[in-house]
Amino acid sequence: MKPKKRDTMPSDIEMAAYGSRGGDSFGQGSSWSFREPFTVGRVPPWARGRHRQEPRLRTFLDSFKRDPVRRISTHGIYAQSHPDQYQAADSSDEPPTEQNHGSHYFDLHAANVRTANTGLARELKGRHLQMIAIGGSVGSGLFVASGKCLYLGGPASLIIAYGFVGVMLWCTIQALGELAVAFPVAGSFSSYSTRFLDPAWGFAMGWNYALQWLTVLPLELIAASITIGYWNDQLNKAIFITIFLATVIIINLFGVKGYGEAEFVFSIVKIAAVTGFIILAAVINIGGFDDAQGNTGYIGGRYWTNPGAFHHGFKGLCSVFVSAAFAFTGTELVGLAAAETANPRKSLPTAIKQVFWRITLFYIVSLTLVGLIVPYNHERLLGNIQHYSVSDASYSPFVIAIESASIQVLPGIMNAVILIAVLSVGNSAVFGSSRTLAALADQRQAPQILAYVDRKGRPLFAILFAALVGLIGYLADLKFQSDVLNWLLAVSGLSSIFTWGSICLCHIRFRRAWAQRGRSLTQLSFTAQAGITGSYVGLFLNVFVLIAQFWIAAFPIVTFTDNQSAATASPSKVAQSFFLQYLCVPIVVAFYLVYKLWFRTKIVRSDEMDLDTGRRRDVNLPVLVMREKEEVEGWPGWKRVYRFFC
């Protein structure tokens, strides 16, 4: 009897391409390299019934081991013929030794290969990305820090600054969407800086972004423990630091799908809360509730005339920019999640377009209503309080607005929403920092142990490292907790501005190299709606914010730590306030210069850029685009507008 032929096991990576001179180099976007990996506990149809069932405990313990199939060796790729760069000078197959390039050498092509062929699991779906884009990182930056913005600039400056940063971010996220759909690689924008700008700048941007989230984690943990004090301030904060830290770590240990599901739930709560607040604030504004003194009446634009729409003039407006940027921090996580998305071409463009609604609904509309019903000289706003805590939700203008209407239950509900939002940002902090650290390790720009990815696709040691940094949150019970919070904010304050500016510059350089190779934009699955012009606008606005912040830091309205007038504050206080607001700049410059001097890297020229390694290639892209155009042609006008924005 002729034995039955066994089904062949599908390969996660097209190994035939590896080491071949005639075809694409390893990891250049074959369809196989983007399939969902075969993980422990998930048995495909071809393998059912053909293996012995392992004990559950053994399976659980084995899931933390590295999958040997996913291990990638770059030995032999240095002399590979590459379509865009690093053409071999001879026909030898021997990889060049380290001495060929000096004692300190960074191999850009090898770094691109490693980030393109990561062991991370592709389990995020479209609904996960959409919720991450809409409300994934809305937290204390919006709900609490907006109170100090209202005090410093007034309600008009609040709307102008948040709208300004919103336009800047929309242009940036459009550029990121184009790059992330084409190159869904590990590390996303930090990897793009290495590939399209300069490996030294990629190193600086990677560590800048990792430090941003590593410092945000203990900051949000402290914020969550302080928020609990709204109900009972006698409890030890360390108890809740332990609970909240364990919660976010356990969520991330469930893998990227656990992170996605948690953010899906958190975002639904935040969306419902902000929508409810908008309706309630509109009712309060038209006189639907009595205030604390029992007065009833239409508020309208009363507080825009008394005390006024602006406070501290143009300097007050510039003072709001960085706080607004801090509130928008985390929107770029949708690009970082591209490397773990099942279908980036379908899911990412939809999620990218949702950012428009996040900017409009969460920030512009809600803060406009806050400015209408809370005057900037309110005694409980952050700017009117010395030795305040930026993480204390009791100073939130959202809570103040509800309490001004003498509603007994809703302030507690709003504080609960703020608590959920803070935990959500902490969850995003672990995800963002761990993925960035793992990508840096893949590029040999961080300790190699951080590149460890287990069989479930989790960067295990990077997650544990983030958890260790989160232990800083236990300083919440110390007397100098406000100093700890201020310096944590100082490290992460301007990080997002550098990240967003680098994304815009990467998009500009990518488009230039793409045009130089004679390639058409129709070959890209998704192009930025703002185009290359949007990237120039985004880059200019990011640079403008850095300049404005330098002016505000050097000549502040009030000191950063205790809100003393700069005219009466001591020189040491003013100097401390400057470094607290501009500390991120010398950190980034130091990272860049040290790495550049050590490895002697050069700016990547347009004709040397690698435009193929890790690029997703949709073979039937022209057919898909044609079908979409034919479908849209028959739609009414309102539906076309909906498709453009949604």
C-alpha positions as a printed Julia matrix, in Angstrom:
646×3 Matrix{Float64}:
   0.0    0.0     0.0
   1.37   3.36   -1.03
   1.93   5.62    2.0
  -0.14   8.79    2.11
   1.85  11.9     1.33
   2.11  14.23    4.32
   1.12  17.85    3.95
   3.99  20.25    3.89
   4.38  22.66    6.75
   3.89  26.3     5.73
   7.02  28.33    6.22
   6.8   31.57    8.15
   9.77  33.0     6.25
  10.7   32.28    2.69
  14.07  30.77    3.41
  14.88  30.19   -0.26
  15.41  33.9    -0.69
  18.04  33.92    2.02
  21.47  33.64    0.53
  20.35  33.8    -3.09
  22.13  36.22   -5.33
  19.55  36.5    -8.04
  16.42  37.17   -5.98
  15.46  39.53   -3.24
  17.64  39.68   -0.19
  16.46  38.16    3.05
  13.37  39.8     4.49
  12.51  42.12    1.61
   8.8   41.79    1.96
   7.82  38.43    0.51
   4.25  37.44    1.22
   5.39  34.56    3.42
   7.42  36.79    5.72
   4.28  38.58    6.9
   2.14  35.58    7.75
   1.06  35.07   11.31
   3.66  32.86   12.99
   2.94  29.33   14.12
   2.94  29.59   17.91
   2.67  27.18   20.78
  -0.91  26.27   21.61
  -2.23  27.07   18.13
  -2.34  23.94   16.01
  -3.08  24.4    12.28
  -5.42  21.99   10.45
  -2.57  20.11    8.78
  -1.06  19.15   12.16
  -4.14  18.19   14.16
  -4.07  14.68   15.52
  -0.43  14.14   14.48
   1.3   15.08   17.7
   1.18  14.08   21.32
  -0.66  16.46   23.65
   1.82  18.09   26.02
   0.89  18.81   29.65
  -0.49  22.32   30.09
   2.17  23.31   32.62
   4.92  22.17   30.25
   3.31  24.06   27.37
   3.02  27.18   29.52
   6.67  27.05   30.58
   7.84  26.33   27.03
   6.01  29.41   25.78
   8.64  31.59   27.51
  11.45  29.97   25.53
  12.76  31.39   22.3
  11.4   29.77   19.16
  14.45  28.36   17.32
  12.64  28.63   13.97
  12.41  32.4    14.37
  16.05  32.98   15.17
  17.63  35.06   12.43
  21.3   35.02   11.63
  22.72  37.75    9.45
  25.83  35.75    8.66
  26.32  35.79    4.93
  24.14  38.76    4.07
  26.87  41.37    4.12
  28.12  40.46    0.64
  24.68  39.8    -0.78
  23.77  41.65   -3.94
  21.27  44.27   -2.87
  19.05  46.13   -5.36
  19.65  49.53   -3.82
  22.87  49.61   -1.86
  25.98  47.79   -0.68
  26.88  46.21   -4.01
  29.59  43.62   -3.49
  32.95  44.59   -4.9
  33.87  41.01   -5.7
  32.18  37.7    -6.3
  33.28  36.14   -3.04
  30.55  34.73   -0.83
  32.6   35.24    2.31
  31.12  37.89    4.61
  33.52  40.72    5.38
  35.19  40.52    8.74
  34.91  43.21   11.38
  38.41  44.42   10.54
  37.31  45.37    7.03
  35.31  48.21    8.5
  37.29  49.15   11.56
  36.77  48.3    15.22
  33.53  50.29   15.45
  31.26  49.52   12.53
  27.49  49.72   12.17
  26.06  47.5     9.42
  22.94  49.29    8.22
  21.71  46.52    5.95
  22.03  43.89    8.69
  20.04  46.15   11.04
  17.29  46.52    8.41
  17.11  42.75    7.98
  16.73  42.12   11.7
  13.95  44.65   12.19
  12.15  43.35    9.08
  12.17  39.77   10.36
  11.21  40.14   13.97
   9.73  37.35   16.05
   6.83  39.52   17.25
   3.37  37.98   16.76
   1.01  39.59   14.23
  -2.24  39.37   16.2
  -3.62  42.93   16.27
  -6.8   43.42   14.29
  -8.43  46.46   12.74
 -10.69  47.2    15.72
  -7.66  47.2    18.04
  -5.78  49.71   15.91
  -8.81  51.96   15.54
  -9.3   52.21   19.3
  -5.56  52.73   19.87
  -5.68  55.58   17.35
  -8.82  57.2    18.75
  -8.3   56.97   22.51
  -5.36  54.72   23.27
  -3.21  57.24   25.15
  -5.7   59.84   26.36
  -4.82  60.32   30.02
  -3.62  62.91   32.51
  -2.21  65.08   29.71
  -5.75  65.94   28.62
  -7.78  65.51   31.8
  -5.39  67.13   34.3
  -2.54  69.07   32.64
  -5.03  71.05   30.54
  -5.87  72.9    33.77
  -2.47  74.58   33.89
  -2.73  75.33   30.15
  -6.03  77.09   30.79
  -4.45  79.17   33.55
  -1.31  80.12   31.59
  -2.94  81.03   28.28
  -6.66  81.43   28.82
  -9.42  79.61   26.92
  -8.6   81.1    23.49
  -4.91  80.16   23.77
  -5.96  76.69   24.9
  -7.99  76.09   21.72
  -5.4   77.71   19.41
  -2.49  75.72   20.87
  -4.29  72.39   20.85
  -5.54  73.08   17.31
  -1.99  74.03   16.27
  -0.54  70.82   17.69
  -3.49  68.88   16.24
  -2.69  70.06   12.69
   0.97  69.26   13.26
   0.13  65.79   14.52
  -2.36  65.06   11.72
   0.33  65.77    9.11
   2.8   63.65   11.08
   0.5   60.65   11.48
  -0.37  60.73    7.77
   3.34  60.51    6.95
   3.79  57.73    9.52
   0.86  55.82    8.0
   2.47  55.79    4.56
   5.78  54.55    5.96
   4.22  51.99    8.32
   2.01  50.43    5.65
   4.98  50.12    3.29
   7.47  49.06    5.99
   5.69  47.33    8.92
   8.99  46.66   10.69
   9.91  46.48   14.37
  10.69  49.81   15.94
   8.77  51.76   13.3
   9.85  55.42   13.41
  13.12  54.82   15.27
  14.03  52.23   12.63
  13.02  54.67    9.89
  15.43  57.27   11.32
  18.23  54.7    11.13
  17.29  53.69    7.58
  16.49  57.05    5.97
  18.44  59.63    8.01
  21.47  58.52   10.03
  22.09  55.46   12.24
  23.29  57.82   14.98
  20.05  59.8    14.8
  18.09  56.53   14.81
  19.95  55.53   17.99
  19.14  58.89   19.59
  15.48  58.75   18.55
  15.09  55.14   19.68
  16.45  55.78   23.16
  14.64  59.11   23.34
  11.34  57.34   22.69
  12.13  54.44   25.02
  13.08  56.82   27.85
   9.91  58.8    27.25
   7.69  55.79   27.93
   9.95  54.39   30.67
   9.52  57.65   32.61
   5.82  57.95   31.8
   5.12  54.55   33.41
   6.04  55.5    37.03
   4.49  58.92   36.42
   1.15  57.37   35.52
   1.39  54.88   38.4
   1.83  57.76   40.82
  -1.04  59.59   39.14
  -3.29  56.55   39.58
  -2.4   56.23   43.27
  -3.08  59.95   43.82
  -6.42  59.65   42.03
  -7.48  57.01   44.56
  -7.01  59.72   47.22
 -10.14  61.44   45.89
 -12.16  58.8    47.74
  -9.79  58.0    50.62
  -6.51  59.86   51.1
  -5.55  57.91   54.24
  -4.57  54.74   52.4
  -0.93  53.98   51.67
  -0.16  54.82   48.03
   2.3   51.9    47.78
  -0.62  49.47   47.92
  -2.12  50.87   44.74
   1.26  51.28   43.04
   1.7   47.52   43.47
  -1.78  46.72   42.18
  -1.57  49.01   39.16
   1.98  47.96   38.19
   1.05  44.29   38.44
  -2.05  44.93   36.32
  -0.25  46.57   33.4
   2.56  43.99   33.44
   0.12  41.06   33.45
  -1.8   42.62   30.54
   1.4   42.89   28.52
   2.44  39.34   29.43
  -0.7   38.16   27.64
   1.02  39.31   24.48
   0.11  41.94   21.94
  -3.43  40.59   21.72
  -3.88  41.16   25.46
  -2.63  44.71   25.05
  -4.97  45.27   22.12
  -8.04  43.92   23.93
  -7.28  45.97   27.06
  -6.88  49.16   25.02
 -10.09  48.35   23.17
 -12.01  48.29   26.46
 -10.19  51.29   27.97
 -10.78  53.38   24.84
 -14.5   52.59   24.78
 -14.78  53.86   28.37
 -12.86  57.05   27.54
 -14.84  57.7    24.36
 -18.13  57.27   26.25
 -16.93  59.53   29.08
 -15.73  62.35   26.83
 -18.91  62.16   24.74
 -21.01  62.32   27.9
 -18.96  65.24   29.21
 -19.47  67.18   25.97
 -23.24  66.79   26.28
 -23.2   67.67   29.99
 -20.93  70.71   29.46
 -23.21  72.01   26.73
 -26.19  71.72   29.12
 -24.26  73.48   31.9
 -23.3   76.28   29.53
 -26.89  77.04   28.56
 -27.96  77.14   32.23
 -29.28  73.66   32.77
 -27.87  73.36   36.32
 -27.47  75.62   39.34
 -23.93  76.49   40.38
 -22.48  76.05   43.87
 -23.99  79.37   45.01
 -27.45  78.43   43.73
 -27.27  80.79   40.75
 -28.98  79.75   37.54
 -28.51  81.21   34.14
 -26.96  81.09   30.73
 -23.15  81.18   30.84
 -22.38  81.39   27.14
 -19.14  83.27   26.53
 -19.2   85.13   29.84
 -15.76  83.91   30.93
 -14.26  84.94   27.58
 -14.94  88.56   28.5
 -14.45  88.36   32.25
 -11.7   87.4    33.11
 -10.93  87.22   29.35
 -10.05  84.96   26.42
  -6.26  85.33   26.75
  -3.9   85.34   29.7
  -0.24  86.44   29.6
  -0.51  87.39   25.91
   1.61  85.66   23.25
   3.93  84.16   25.84
   0.93  82.51   27.45
   0.02  80.97   24.1
   3.54  79.62   23.61
   3.49  78.2    27.14
   0.64  75.89   26.19
   2.37  74.23   23.22
   4.46  71.63   25.08
   1.64  70.71   27.47
  -0.59  70.23   24.42
   2.06  68.02   22.81
   2.27  65.97   26.03
  -1.5   65.45   25.86
  -1.21  64.12   22.3
   1.67  61.78   23.16
   1.01  58.18   22.19
  -0.92  58.79   18.99
   2.12  57.49   17.09
   1.73  54.09   18.81
  -0.52  53.06   15.92
   2.58  53.08   13.72
   4.64  51.15   16.26
   1.92  48.48   16.33
   2.2   47.95   12.56
   4.84  45.25   13.07
   2.3   43.23   15.07
  -0.76  43.77   12.87
  -2.27  40.88   10.95
  -3.1   42.95    7.85
  -1.35  46.35    7.88
  -2.59  47.42    4.45
  -6.24  47.08    5.48
  -6.1   48.07    9.15
  -3.56  50.89    9.3
  -5.11  53.37    6.82
  -8.45  53.17    8.63
  -6.81  53.68   12.02
  -4.68  56.57   10.7
  -7.79  58.38    9.5
  -9.42  58.02   12.94
  -6.81  60.42   14.34
  -8.77  63.31   12.8
 -11.76  62.44   15.0
  -9.58  62.02   18.06
  -8.17  65.52   17.6
 -11.59  67.03   16.93
 -13.7   65.2    19.51
 -11.32  64.61   22.41
  -9.39  67.85   22.33
 -10.91  70.72   20.38
 -14.61  70.23   21.25
 -14.11  69.15   24.88
 -11.56  71.86   25.69
 -13.69  74.53   24.01
 -16.51  73.65   26.4
 -14.1   73.54   29.36
 -12.97  77.07   28.5
 -16.6   78.22   28.41
 -17.62  76.94   31.85
 -14.34  77.2    33.84
 -12.65  80.65   34.09
  -8.86  80.66   33.85
  -8.57  82.34   37.27
 -10.46  79.58   39.08
  -8.83  79.0    42.47
  -8.47  75.24   41.96
  -6.71  75.26   38.61
  -3.14  73.96   38.64
  -1.61  77.32   37.81
  -3.1   78.98   40.91
  -1.71  76.39   43.33
   1.85  76.25   44.64
   3.53  72.87   45.08
   0.85  71.21   42.98
   1.01  67.74   41.5
   0.38  67.52   37.79
  -0.95  64.01   38.41
  -3.62  65.01   40.94
  -7.01  64.52   39.27
  -8.75  66.78   41.8
  -7.24  69.73   39.9
  -8.71  68.52   36.61
 -10.77  71.21   34.82
 -13.15  68.43   33.79
 -13.86  67.61   37.46
 -14.05  71.32   38.35
 -16.58  71.89   35.53
 -18.84  69.12   36.83
 -18.52  70.2    40.47
 -19.41  73.78   39.51
 -22.87  72.49   38.56
 -23.33  70.95   42.06
 -23.77  67.43   40.67
 -22.98  65.05   43.52
 -22.29  61.74   41.78
 -20.63  62.7    38.51
 -17.33  64.09   39.92
 -16.59  60.66   41.38
 -17.47  59.0    38.07
 -15.18  61.42   36.21
 -12.35  60.61   38.6
 -12.93  56.91   37.93
 -12.66  57.61   34.19
  -9.43  59.52   34.8
  -8.13  56.51   36.76
  -8.93  54.19   33.85
  -7.31  56.64   31.41
  -4.15  56.78   33.53
  -3.95  52.97   33.66
  -4.44  52.9    29.89
  -1.46  55.21   29.38
   0.58  53.05   31.75
  -0.34  50.02   29.68
   0.73  51.86   26.51
   3.97  52.87   28.24
   4.97  49.23   28.77
   4.04  48.36   25.19
   5.82  51.34   23.63
   9.01  51.06   25.67
   9.35  47.27   25.36
   8.88  47.24   21.56
  11.29  50.13   21.07
  13.94  48.53   23.28
  13.57  45.21   21.46
  13.97  46.95   18.09
  17.06  48.81   19.32
  18.54  45.51   20.46
  17.76  43.97   17.05
  19.8   46.76   15.48
  22.65  46.22   17.97
  21.93  49.62   19.58
  20.89  48.19   22.96
  21.91  45.18   25.1
  21.17  41.98   23.17
  19.19  40.42   25.99
  16.42  42.95   25.3
  15.93  41.4    21.84
  14.75  38.12   23.39
  11.32  37.24   21.97
   9.61  34.1    23.27
   7.38  31.66   21.4
   4.3   33.79   22.03
   5.92  36.76   20.33
   6.56  38.72   23.55
   9.77  40.75   24.06
  10.06  39.23   27.5
  13.15  40.9    28.94
  12.17  44.3    27.53
   8.83  44.03   29.35
  10.59  43.02   32.57
  13.0   45.94   32.21
  10.05  48.33   31.89
   8.55  46.75   35.02
  11.78  47.41   36.95
  11.74  51.07   35.94
   8.1   51.2    37.05
   9.31  50.56   40.62
  10.23  54.26   40.73
   6.53  54.77   41.34
   7.04  53.71   44.96
   8.56  57.14   45.57
   4.97  58.42   45.67
   4.97  58.19   49.47
   8.08  60.3    49.93
   7.96  63.96   50.93
   9.74  65.04   47.73
   7.33  63.22   45.39
   6.62  66.46   43.51
  10.34  66.78   42.66
  10.35  63.21   41.35
   7.3   63.92   39.19
   8.81  67.12   37.83
  12.06  65.46   36.75
  10.21  62.54   35.2
   8.16  65.05   33.23
  11.36  66.85   32.24
  12.79  63.74   30.58
   9.63  63.04   28.59
   8.41  66.61   28.0
   9.87  67.34   24.54
  10.45  63.73   23.46
   7.34  63.63   21.31
   8.38  66.77   19.41
  11.64  65.11   18.37
   9.83  61.9    17.43
   7.19  63.65   15.32
   9.74  65.89   13.59
  11.88  62.86   12.72
   8.85  61.05   11.23
   8.16  64.01    8.93
  11.81  64.23    7.89
  11.95  60.46    7.24
   8.9   60.76    4.99
  10.5   63.62    3.04
  13.74  61.67    2.55
  11.84  58.48    1.63
   9.79  60.27   -1.03
  12.95  61.81   -2.5
  14.71  58.43   -2.72
  11.55  56.81   -4.1
  11.37  59.4    -6.91
  15.09  59.07   -7.68
  14.64  55.35   -8.36
  11.92  56.19  -10.88
   9.19  54.53   -8.85
   5.56  55.65   -8.89
   3.36  56.42   -5.9
   0.85  53.94   -7.31
   3.22  51.21   -6.13
   2.5   52.21   -2.52
  -0.5   50.65   -0.79
  -1.27  53.87    1.11
  -0.13  57.44    0.53
  -0.42  60.31    2.99
  -3.51  62.45    2.41
  -1.45  65.55    3.21
   1.25  64.46    0.76
   4.84  65.59    0.95
   3.6   69.14    1.67
   2.06  67.93    4.92
   5.43  66.55    6.04
   7.11  69.9     5.38
   4.34  71.64    7.35
   4.64  69.13   10.2
   8.43  69.47   10.31
   8.22  73.28   10.37
   5.63  73.29   13.16
   7.69  70.87   15.26
  10.77  73.1    14.92
   8.64  76.14   15.8
   7.44  74.46   19.01
  11.06  73.71   20.02
  12.03  77.36   19.47
   8.98  78.65   21.34
   9.65  76.31   24.25
  13.26  77.52   24.5
  11.97  81.08   24.82
   9.42  80.08   27.47
  11.98  78.0    29.39
  14.57  80.79   29.41
  12.07  83.55   30.24
   9.16  81.81   32.01
   5.93  83.35   33.18
   6.01  81.31   36.37
   8.54  78.79   37.67
   7.9   75.2    36.67
   7.95  73.72   40.17
   5.93  76.05   42.39
   4.28  78.6    40.06
   6.15  81.58   41.5
   6.32  84.65   39.31
   9.57  84.68   37.34
  10.01  88.37   38.22
  10.28  87.58   41.94
  11.85  84.08   41.77
  15.53  83.58   42.58
  18.03  82.94   39.72
  18.5   79.35   40.9
  14.75  78.77   40.67
  14.66  80.18   37.13
  17.65  78.04   36.11
  16.03  74.93   37.57
  12.81  75.77   35.73
  14.76  76.04   32.45
  16.33  72.6    32.74
  13.04  71.04   33.83
  11.42  72.3    30.63
  14.33  71.78   28.21
  16.19  68.79   29.64
  15.22  66.52   26.74
  17.26  68.54   24.23
  20.74  67.99   25.75
  19.87  64.32   26.31
  19.05  63.8    22.62
  22.13  65.76   21.49
  24.37  63.73   23.81
  22.97  60.41   22.51
  23.5   61.53   18.9
  27.03  62.91   19.25
  28.42  60.06   21.35
  27.08  57.38   19.0
  28.19  59.27   15.88
  31.72  59.83   17.18
  32.02  56.21   18.33
  30.73  54.53   15.15
  31.55  57.38   12.74
  28.24  57.02   10.96
  27.25  59.19    8.01
  23.99  60.65    6.83
  22.37  58.12    4.5
  22.36  59.43    0.93
  19.21  59.14   -1.16
  20.86  56.84   -3.72
  22.03  54.52   -0.93
  18.74  54.15    0.94
  17.35  50.64    1.34
  13.82  50.76   -0.1
  13.2   47.02   -0.27
  14.18  45.22    2.92
  11.02  44.7     4.93
   8.76  46.41    2.4
   5.37  44.79    2.09
   4.58  43.95   -1.51
   1.0   43.34   -2.52
   1.13  41.44   -5.79
  -2.49  42.23   -6.63
  -2.3   45.89   -5.52
  -3.31  47.38   -8.92
  -6.39  45.14   -9.01
  -7.37  46.12   -5.46
  -6.93  49.83   -6.15
  -8.97  49.59   -9.34
 -11.8   47.84   -7.55
 -11.81  50.45   -4.78
 -11.97  53.29   -7.31
 -14.83  51.64   -9.18
 -16.68  51.17   -5.9
 -16.18  54.78   -4.8
 -17.32  56.22   -8.14
 -20.86  55.06   -7.47
 -21.04  56.53   -3.96
 -22.92  59.75   -3.09
 -20.96  62.81   -1.95
 -21.54  62.37    1.79
 -20.23  58.83    1.67
 -17.06  59.96   -0.13
 -16.44  62.54    2.6
 -16.97  59.83    5.24
 -14.49  57.54    3.47
 -11.9   60.33    3.3
 -11.99  60.98    7.04
 -12.91  57.51    8.3
